[in-house]
């Protein structure tokens, strides 16, 4: 070996030894990368090297039980934890201290806690003694259950009381034949639709709700239209649905379609000219009405009335707020639901990850689960027309005051999603279906 080669070898060995010493020193300082837990897989996530290394104070500020969540604002399960931690902090102020430490922004802050995975939740008693730790996403229900194991029952006294009403605040004194079979709304004389059945007449408030019902039927629908009559908009007289002429126009205020039936094409053409509408026959109207359907239950809908649902880059709809959440169960994918407050129309956005609510805007939003009580005392869904989201419990209470016949209960949007995620594929296939058109 010549002299130059020997020198090169010595230099290489020196560099290697030096690098090893640096690595060991960094490991002793606890600067090893953390694992970001994304069940069922995990990815290596290095600590951030940008910015300050001093973390916000996250020590016990009062003699309270304490929950510390160590995570980051960019990992998926950490993002899922964020609204849960914020909710716990607000709902149980004065009973529980909740702290979040971003260990990617402040890598030194993790050292006292000896963590390897983010997010990690650590439970401390009021004296500062560690009681329990959990790695990965931890639901609000599981957190509350764990605190209960340690003698702190937070679930029994939520800051915002849940609302339920199982008896209508006002009895329904309307004649049965004036109430829509589908939505329970009043039936205008001009838009009445009647379906003749062996068990009696089924009456609906208009052609759109007729098509909604039709899209839900699982009975044989061959020749179904022979049983159906619709009111002539001008006279109120019933005419066969298949021979009527229809005027389709757009309500400029509500921004949704209006359908009027007429006994003759001449009368329809006169109305179309006056209302800037289009004359359609039943086949064309059917195709138009059945074009858009719910991404969960396949029920016909108007997009203007529905919740918008994004599944990646694909847009679909939910015929109600709860069915919109059901798209996550049917597709098995993460979704974004864009719904409106039933009282004010204010926007509500729900994003899901792995079947859980990852973000909710506004964070105060709640769901109404409309239900009716069966003769045996059990509760069942009152149908899609009786469900909704609200930006706050206060808006829900105002809506209930304005709708005294509504019955059901207020639930969290996470609970509404969990109910859908718990459905089997067979149950999803039967969702919102009507086996046979017959009176209630």
Secondary structure as the mmCIF struct_conf table of DSSP 4:
data_model
#
loop_
_struct_conf.conf_type_id
_struct_conf.id
_struct_conf.beg_label_comp_id
_struct_conf.beg_label_asym_id
_struct_conf.beg_label_seq_id
_struct_conf.end_label_comp_id
_struct_conf.end_label_asym_id
_struct_conf.end_label_seq_id
HELX_RH_AL_P HELX_RH_AL_P1 UNK A 3 UNK A 28
TURN_TY1_P TURN_TY1_P1 UNK A 29 UNK A 30
HELX_LH_PP_P HELX_LH_PP_P1 UNK A 32 UNK A 33
STRN STRN1 UNK A 34 UNK A 38
TURN_TY1_P TURN_TY1_P2 UNK A 39 UNK A 40
STRN STRN2 UNK A 41 UNK A 45
HELX_LH_PP_P HELX_LH_PP_P2 UNK A 46 UNK A 48
BEND BEND1 UNK A 50 UNK A 51
BEND BEND2 UNK A 53 UNK A 53
HELX_LH_PP_P HELX_LH_PP_P3 UNK A 54 UNK A 57
BEND BEND3 UNK A 59 UNK A 59
BEND BEND4 UNK A 61 UNK A 64
STRN STRN3 UNK A 65 UNK A 71
BEND BEND5 UNK A 73 UNK A 75
HELX_RH_AL_P HELX_RH_AL_P2 UNK A 76 UNK A 91
TURN_TY1_P TURN_TY1_P3 UNK A 92 UNK A 95
STRN STRN4 UNK A 96 UNK A 102
TURN_TY1_P TURN_TY1_P4 UNK A 103 UNK A 105
BEND BEND6 UNK A 106 UNK A 106
HELX_RH_3T_P HELX_RH_3T_P1 UNK A 107 UNK A 113
TURN_TY1_P TURN_TY1_P5 UNK A 114 UNK A 114
STRN STRN5 UNK A 117 UNK A 118
BEND BEND7 UNK A 119 UNK A 119
STRN STRN6 UNK A 120 UNK A 124
TURN_TY1_P TURN_TY1_P6 UNK A 126 UNK A 127
BEND BEND8 UNK A 128 UNK A 128
STRN STRN7 UNK A 130 UNK A 135
BEND BEND9 UNK A 136 UNK A 136
HELX_RH_AL_P HELX_RH_AL_P3 UNK A 140 UNK A 149
TURN_TY1_P TURN_TY1_P7 UNK A 150 UNK A 151
HELX_RH_3T_P HELX_RH_3T_P2 UNK A 155 UNK A 157
BEND BEND10 UNK A 159 UNK A 160
STRN STRN8 UNK A 164 UNK A 165
BEND BEND11 UNK A 166 UNK A 167
BEND BEND12 UNK A 169 UNK A 170
BEND BEND13 UNK A 174 UNK A 174
HELX_RH_3T_P HELX_RH_3T_P3 UNK A 176 UNK A 178
STRN STRN9 UNK A 179 UNK A 179
TURN_TY1_P TURN_TY1_P8 UNK A 181 UNK A 183
STRN STRN10 UNK A 186 UNK A 186
HELX_RH_3T_P HELX_RH_3T_P4 UNK A 189 UNK A 191
STRN STRN11 UNK A 193 UNK A 197
TURN_TY1_P TURN_TY1_P9 UNK A 198 UNK A 199
STRN STRN12 UNK A 200 UNK A 204
BEND BEND14 UNK A 205 UNK A 206
HELX_RH_AL_P HELX_RH_AL_P4 UNK A 207 UNK A 216
STRN STRN13 UNK A 217 UNK A 217
BEND BEND15 UNK A 219 UNK A 219
TURN_TY1_P TURN_TY1_P10 UNK A 222 UNK A 223
HELX_RH_3T_P HELX_RH_3T_P5 UNK A 224 UNK A 227
STRN STRN14 UNK A 228 UNK A 231
TURN_TY1_P TURN_TY1_P11 UNK A 233 UNK A 235
STRN STRN15 UNK A 238 UNK A 240
TURN_TY1_P TURN_TY1_P12 UNK A 241 UNK A 243
STRN STRN16 UNK A 245 UNK A 251
TURN_TY1_P TURN_TY1_P13 UNK A 252 UNK A 255
STRN STRN17 UNK A 256 UNK A 262
BEND BEND16 UNK A 263 UNK A 264
HELX_RH_AL_P HELX_RH_AL_P5 UNK A 265 UNK A 275
TURN_TY1_P TURN_TY1_P14 UNK A 276 UNK A 276
STRN STRN18 UNK A 278 UNK A 280
HELX_RH_AL_P HELX_RH_AL_P6 UNK A 282 UNK A 289
TURN_TY1_P TURN_TY1_P15 UNK A 290 UNK A 290
BEND BEND17 UNK A 291 UNK A 292
STRN STRN19 UNK A 293 UNK A 293
TURN_TY1_P TURN_TY1_P16 UNK A 295 UNK A 297
STRN STRN20 UNK A 300 UNK A 300
HELX_RH_3T_P HELX_RH_3T_P6 UNK A 303 UNK A 305
BEND BEND18 UNK A 306 UNK A 306
STRN STRN21 UNK A 307 UNK A 311
TURN_TY1_P TURN_TY1_P17 UNK A 312 UNK A 313
STRN STRN22 UNK A 314 UNK A 318
BEND BEND19 UNK A 319 UNK A 320
HELX_RH_AL_P HELX_RH_AL_P7 UNK A 321 UNK A 331
BEND BEND20 UNK A 333 UNK A 333
STRN STRN23 UNK A 336 UNK A 340
STRN STRN24 UNK A 341 UNK A 341
TURN_TY1_P TURN_TY1_P18 UNK A 342 UNK A 344
STRN STRN25 UNK A 347 UNK A 353
TURN_TY1_P TURN_TY1_P19 UNK A 354 UNK A 355
STRN STRN26 UNK A 356 UNK A 361
BEND BEND21 UNK A 362 UNK A 362
TURN_TY1_P TURN_TY1_P20 UNK A 363 UNK A 364
STRN STRN27 UNK A 366 UNK A 373
TURN_TY1_P TURN_TY1_P21 UNK A 375 UNK A 376
BEND BEND22 UNK A 377 UNK A 377
STRN STRN28 UNK A 379 UNK A 381
HELX_RH_3T_P HELX_RH_3T_P7 UNK A 384 UNK A 386
STRN STRN29 UNK A 388 UNK A 390
BEND BEND23 UNK A 391 UNK A 392
HELX_RH_AL_P HELX_RH_AL_P8 UNK A 393 UNK A 402
TURN_TY1_P TURN_TY1_P22 UNK A 404 UNK A 405
STRN STRN30 UNK A 408 UNK A 411
HELX_RH_AL_P HELX_RH_AL_P9 UNK A 413 UNK A 421
TURN_TY1_P TURN_TY1_P23 UNK A 422 UNK A 422
HELX_RH_AL_P HELX_RH_AL_P10 UNK A 425 UNK A 430
TURN_TY1_P TURN_TY1_P24 UNK A 431 UNK A 432
STRN STRN31 UNK A 434 UNK A 434
BEND BEND24 UNK A 435 UNK A 436
#
